[in-house]
């Protein structure tokens, strides 16, 4: 029989709230870390073997399409294969020998924001039910198209011709295996804390009706891109926090069966192009990029890209969609 003491009832409710969300966070992190830890180890080995540098050299001549010097291929390769912070270190290291203008940094930063951390993020997409090849082509192709359009636009406007002046110089990554392991353990612990806070916040917002209100407000935009109401929550999570932080939730929701597979594909694609709007955007701004490219142009491009993609997908036969775009979520 429940206690009639209001304070006791409040404590029991708080304990139940905390216990429920800690259990949910453990389940989410268990799924997410099964993806992240093996990928982190493999990418560390590839970095030590010099593969990232080789990819950067191969990409060098292609960077001229975006008005960038060849060495910037190493920056984008680092972002795609590892993360934005490692790419930031490489960029700052290369700036003395390959100085960039504000426009050039904005083009490069926008491309990195669209296509980075691909081993982890494509694994999350795969576990959620999307075809890796399709997501890979979309991410790389969209980054190149957006970068090329920005390069043309800034050149036409003659904008951003002054040399870039970064506001933040990132620390060099730690040397030695022990230091690397300690850093990655701290990163995983930070992700676990963020996942718990995010779940608690989503729980509160859901109980207050805020989540439903946000989805109702965004539903016209999401619907125009072919993303149904059921996928609204994970789309919001991915856009604001990113695929690494929201990955566990995304996989959980996709595997629940509540979201149609086509909606999962379109939601994952949109989140891939336009995610972590807060943290990643601020990082690029500190490196000297302009908000016109890394935020507004990226958002506008992502919306236009998804509208066109949703229109095309809606006209594809179901057999083609199942063969090329979606798959059953991995348990």
Secondary structure as GFF3:
##gff-version 3
##sequence-region A 1 331
A	DSSP	alpha_helix	6	48	.	.	.	ID=ss1
A	DSSP	alpha_helix	51	59	.	.	.	ID=ss2
A	DSSP	three_ten_helix	60	66	.	.	.	ID=ss3
A	DSSP	alpha_helix	72	81	.	.	.	ID=ss4
A	DSSP	alpha_helix	84	95	.	.	.	ID=ss5
A	DSSP	alpha_helix	102	114	.	.	.	ID=ss6
A	DSSP	alpha_helix	118	128	.	.	.	ID=ss7
A	DSSP	alpha_helix	132	157	.	.	.	ID=ss8
A	DSSP	alpha_helix	177	208	.	.	.	ID=ss9
A	DSSP	alpha_helix	210	224	.	.	.	ID=ss10
A	DSSP	three_ten_helix	229	231	.	.	.	ID=ss11
A	DSSP	alpha_helix	232	241	.	.	.	ID=ss12
A	DSSP	alpha_helix	243	255	.	.	.	ID=ss13
A	DSSP	alpha_helix	261	273	.	.	.	ID=ss14
A	DSSP	alpha_helix	279	286	.	.	.	ID=ss15
A	DSSP	alpha_helix	291	291	.	.	.	ID=ss16
A	DSSP	pi_helix	292	297	.	.	.	ID=ss17
A	DSSP	alpha_helix	298	314	.	.	.	ID=ss18
A	DSSP	alpha_helix	318	324	.	.	.	ID=ss19
###
